């Protein structure tokens, strides 16, 4: 693997696809329609619904990095990973609980407002505590970004729930708005500086983009929406003619994994953008589809990835491998053949991308 120079990084950041002028519309469109989903896929829920246990909100988020081999970041230090897991456990519990409750409220027919009330109470508690907006570090910033993405998506699903009243929603939106400057500042710096020199261009920038888009939809912020789109388009611009992401190729043994991990926010961004008049998927030979095909093909035959990395790559050998993008991509872009990669891993869920992805995106279930 040859290193990518700072000059190359800067050139990539300057080569983003042009974003069309702001649409002449009064509001961004929320693509999550819980009533329509319930009419198509609704099932009767249990009579004894209970709120998931929610720990108290955490204000600070200082978390150790768990990779031991910078700048490649492919070898895990398991002791540090255990420390990381313990520190983020409270926010992960809240994020999973809110997401699960939002999905249950949208799925169950007749509707059961207890689920919406559970999620609303947890979101309100976090908003009033200014959760995670205290001290943070690089890894803590990553964890916070994923958390806010998930919670913004849950907020969008719950927007029409009577139990999620206007005053509560206003407090939650204010909390979202207080976080957005932190996100934009972290991912607007020139690449090649700081402890993680390529996060302004690699999968972290992609996740920053989808996080900003989800938050912008939640609070109606056109400027943050367009900034989020710019991060997504920055990623798409980096997809080469063969469907690879050069910065994720540099992850060596984890190259295929990080192509998958990047495709999740890309596919979801295309889903969010489409009703707002922006086609991120593009033509059949466009960057999103090239990347999707290269990654999908890599599951069966990783040799092209190994030729690029110069060594073995990790393949989806366990149910913990992140393949969430497949459910979104196959359902939203009429690619049912991609579902073969999931096998028996359905329903497919990923909290940071909105929870039950089969529920919201699958057309065959």
C-alpha positions in Angstrom: 0.0 0.0 0.0 1.4 3.4 -0.9 0.6 6.3 1.4 -1.6 9.1 0.2 0.2 12.5 0.4 -1.2 15.6 2.0 -1.3 17.2 -1.5 -3.5 14.3 -2.7 -5.8 14.8 0.3 -6.1 18.5 -0.4 -6.8 17.9 -4.1 -9.5 15.4 -3.3 -11.2 17.8 -0.9 -11.2 20.5 -3.6 -12.7 18.2 -6.3 -16.2 17.7 -4.9 -19.1 17.5 -7.2 -21.0 20.7 -7.6 -24.0 21.0 -5.4 -27.0 22.4 -7.2 -28.4 25.8 -6.1 -30.7 25.7 -3.1 -34.2 24.6 -4.2 -36.9 27.2 -4.0 -38.9 25.2 -1.3 -40.2 26.3 2.0 -39.1 23.3 4.0 -37.0 20.2 3.7 -39.0 17.0 3.3 -38.9 14.2 6.0 -39.0 10.9 4.1 -40.1 8.9 7.2 -43.9 8.3 7.1 -44.8 6.2 10.1 -48.5 6.1 9.2 -47.8 4.8 5.7 -45.4 2.3 7.0 -47.9 1.1 9.6 -50.5 0.7 6.9 -48.2 -1.5 4.7 -46.3 -3.5 7.3 -48.1 -3.0 10.6 -48.4 -5.9 13.1 -50.2 -6.2 16.4 -48.0 -5.4 19.3 -47.9 -6.9 22.8 -50.3 -5.7 25.4 -47.7 -5.3 28.1 -45.3 -2.8 26.4 -42.7 -1.4 28.6 -40.0 1.3 28.1 -36.4 0.0 27.7 -34.2 0.8 30.6 -32.5 4.1 30.0 -29.4 5.2 32.0 -29.0 8.8 33.0 -27.6 11.1 30.3 -23.8 11.5 30.0 -22.5 15.0 29.5 -18.8 14.2 28.9 -17.5 11.7 26.4 -13.7 11.1 26.6 -13.1 7.7 25.0 -9.8 6.0 24.1 -9.0 5.1 20.5 -8.8 1.3 20.3 -6.5 0.8 17.2 -2.9 0.2 17.9 -1.4 0.8 14.5 -1.8 4.4 13.3 -1.9 5.6 10.6 -3.4 2.3 9.2 -5.9 1.7 12.0 -6.5 -1.9 11.3 -5.2 -3.7 14.4 -7.4 -3.6 17.5 -6.0 -3.3 21.0 -8.6 -5.4 22.9 -7.9 -3.8 26.3 -8.5 -0.3 24.9 -11.6 -1.6 23.1 -13.0 -2.9 26.4 -12.4 0.5 27.9 -14.1 2.1 25.0 -17.1 -0.2 25.3 -17.5 0.5 29.0 -17.4 4.2 28.5 -19.9 4.4 25.6 -22.3 1.8 27.1 -24.6 4.4 28.6 -25.1 6.4 25.4 -25.4 3.2 23.3 -28.2 2.0 25.7 -30.1 5.2 25.3 -29.6 5.3 21.5 -30.7 1.7 21.1 -33.7 2.3 23.4 -34.9 5.4 21.6 -34.4 3.8 18.2 -36.2 0.6 19.2 -39.1 2.5 20.7 -39.5 4.7 17.6 -39.5 1.6 15.3 -42.1 -0.2 17.6 -44.3 2.9 17.5 -44.2 3.0 13.7 -44.6 -0.8 13.3 -47.5 -1.7 15.6 -51.0 -1.5 14.4 -53.1 -0.5 16.2 -50.7 2.2 17.2 -49.4 2.1 20.8 -48.4 5.5 22.1 -46.5 4.1 25.0 -43.5 3.5 22.7 -43.5 7.1 21.5 -43.8 8.3 25.1 -40.7 6.2 26.0 -38.6 7.7 23.2 -39.8 11.2 23.8 -39.0 11.1 27.5 -35.5 9.8 26.8 -34.8 12.4 24.1 -36.1 15.2 26.4 -33.9 14.0 29.3 -30.8 14.1 27.0 -31.7 17.5 25.6 -32.2 19.1 29.0 -28.9 17.6 30.2 -27.0 18.8 27.1 -25.9 15.2 26.9 -22.4 14.7 25.3 -21.8 18.4 24.8 -19.3 18.6 27.6 -15.7 17.5 27.4 -14.8 15.2 24.5 -11.8 14.0 22.5 -11.3 12.5 19.0 -12.8 9.1 19.6 -15.5 10.7 21.8 -16.4 12.9 18.9 -16.8 9.9 16.7 -19.1 8.2 19.2 -21.1 11.4 19.6 -21.6 11.8 15.9 -23.0 8.3 15.5 -25.3 8.9 18.5 -26.7 12.1 17.1 -27.3 10.6 13.7 -29.3 7.8 15.3 -31.3 10.1 17.5 -32.1 12.5 14.7 -33.4 9.7 12.6 -35.6 8.5 15.5 -36.9 12.1 15.9 -37.9 12.1 12.3 -39.8 8.9 12.6 -41.6 10.2 15.7 -42.4 13.6 14.4 -46.2 13.0 14.1 -46.6 11.1 17.4 -49.0 12.9 19.7 -46.9 11.8 22.7 -44.0 13.7 21.3 -45.5 17.1 21.9 -44.4 20.4 20.4 -42.6 21.6 23.6 -40.6 18.4 23.9 -39.7 18.5 20.2 -38.6 22.1 20.5 -36.2 21.2 23.3 -34.8 18.3 21.4 -34.3 20.4 18.2 -32.5 23.1 20.3 -30.1 20.4 21.6 -29.6 19.1 18.0 -28.8 22.7 16.9 -26.3 23.2 19.8 -24.4 20.1 18.5 -24.2 21.0 14.8 -21.5 23.7 15.1 -19.2 21.0 16.8 -19.8 18.6 14.0 -19.3 21.2 11.2 -16.1 22.6 12.8 -14.5 19.1 13.2 -15.1 18.1 9.6 -14.5 21.4 7.9 -10.8 21.6 8.8 -8.2 21.0 6.1 -7.2 17.3 5.9 -3.8 16.1 7.0 -3.7 17.7 10.5 -4.3 16.5 14.0 -4.4 13.0 15.6 -6.6 11.5 12.8 -5.3 13.2 9.6 -7.8 11.8 7.1 -11.1 12.0 9.0 -12.1 15.0 6.9 -12.1 12.7 3.8 -12.6 9.1 4.9 -15.6 7.3 6.2 -15.8 9.7 9.2 -16.5 12.5 6.8 -19.3 10.4 5.2 -20.8 9.8 8.6 -20.5 13.5 9.4 -22.5 14.1 6.2 -25.4 11.8 7.0 -25.4 13.1 10.6 -25.7 16.7 9.4 -28.4 15.8 6.9 -30.5 14.0 9.5 -30.1 16.8 12.0 -30.9 19.4 9.3 -34.1 17.6 8.4 -35.0 17.6 12.1 -34.5 21.3 12.7 -35.2 22.6 9.2 -31.6 24.0 8.6 -31.0 24.4 4.9 -27.3 25.5 5.4 -26.5 22.4 7.5 -28.3 20.2 4.9 -26.2 21.5 2.1 -23.0 21.2 4.2 -24.0 17.5 4.9 -24.5 16.9 1.2 -21.1 18.4 0.5 -19.5 15.7 2.8 -21.4 13.0 1.0 -20.4 14.2 -2.4 -16.8 14.5 -1.3 -16.9 10.8 -0.6 -18.6 10.0 -3.9 -15.9 12.0 -5.8 -13.2 9.7 -4.3 -14.7 6.5 -5.8 -12.3 5.5 -8.5 -13.0 3.9 -11.9 -12.8 0.4 -10.4 -15.2 1.2 -7.5 -12.7 1.5 -4.7 -12.3 4.2 -2.1 -8.6 4.9 -1.9 -8.5 6.0 1.7 -10.4 2.9 2.8 -8.1 0.7 0.8 -5.4 2.0 3.1 -7.1 0.2 6.0 -5.4 -3.0 4.8 -7.0 -6.1 6.3 -10.1 -4.0 7.1 -10.5 -2.4 3.7 -13.5 -4.4 2.7 -15.1 -3.8 6.0 -14.6 0.0 5.7 -16.0 0.0 2.2 -19.1 -1.6 3.7 -19.1 0.8 6.6 -19.0 3.8 4.3 -21.7 2.6 2.0 -24.2 2.7 4.9 -24.3 6.5 5.3 -24.0 6.9 1.5 -27.1 4.7 0.8 -29.1 6.4 3.6 -28.0 9.9 2.3 -29.4 9.0 -1.1 -32.7 7.9 0.5 -32.9 11.2 2.5 -31.9 13.4 -0.5 -34.3 11.9 -3.1 -37.6 13.4 -1.9 -35.7 16.7 -1.6 -34.9 16.8 -5.3 -31.3 15.5 -5.2 -30.3 12.3 -6.9 -27.1 11.1 -5.1 -27.4 7.6 -6.7 -26.9 8.9 -10.2 -26.6 6.8 -13.3 -26.0 3.0 -13.4 -22.3 3.5 -13.8 -22.1 6.4 -11.3 -19.8 6.3 -8.2 -22.4 5.0 -5.7 -23.3 2.0 -7.9 -19.6 1.3 -8.7 -18.8 1.3 -5.1 -21.8 -0.9 -4.2 -20.9 -3.5 -6.9 -17.3 -3.6 -6.0 -18.1 -4.1 -2.3 -20.8 -6.7 -3.0 -18.6 -8.6 -5.4 -15.8 -8.5 -2.7 -17.9 -10.6 -0.3 -17.7 -13.6 -2.7 -14.3 -12.8 -4.1 -12.1 -10.5 -2.1 -9.1 -11.0 -4.4 -9.5 -7.5 -6.1 -9.3 -5.9 -2.6 -6.3 -8.1 -1.8 -4.6 -7.0 -5.0 -5.1 -3.4 -4.0 -4.1 -3.7 -0.4 -1.2 -6.2 -1.0 -2.5 -8.6 1.6 -5.4 -10.5 3.0 -8.6 -8.7 3.8 -11.2 -9.4 6.4 -14.4 -10.8 4.9 -18.0 -11.0 6.4 -17.3 -14.2 8.4 -19.6 -13.3 11.3 -23.0 -11.8 12.0 -21.3 -8.9 13.5 -19.8 -7.7 10.2 -21.5 -4.4 9.2 -23.5 -5.1 6.0 -26.4 -2.7 6.8 -26.0 -0.8 3.6 -27.2 -3.8 1.6 -30.7 -3.6 3.0 -31.0 0.1 2.3 -29.5 -0.1 -1.2 -31.4 -3.1 -2.3 -34.7 -1.8 -1.2 -34.4 1.8 -2.2 -32.7 1.3 -5.6 -34.4 -1.8 -6.9 -31.4 -4.1 -6.4 -32.9 -7.3 -4.9 -30.0 -9.4 -6.2 -27.8 -7.7 -3.5 -29.9 -9.3 -0.8 -28.2 -12.6 -1.4 -25.2 -11.2 0.6 -27.4 -11.0 3.7 -28.4 -14.7 3.7 -30.2 -15.3 7.0 -29.1 -11.9 8.5 -32.6 -10.4 8.2 -34.2 -8.4 9.6 -31.1 -6.2 9.2 -30.6 -3.6 11.9 -28.0 -0.9 12.5 -28.8 1.7 15.2 -26.7 4.5 13.7 -28.5 4.2 10.4 -32.0 4.1 11.9 -32.6 0.8 13.6 -34.7 -1.8 11.8 -33.6 -1.2 8.2 -35.6 -4.1 6.9 -38.8 -2.6 8.3 -38.2 0.8 6.7 -36.4 0.0 3.4 -37.2 -3.6 2.3 -39.7 -4.0 -0.5 -39.9 -7.8 -0.3 -41.0 -7.9 3.4 
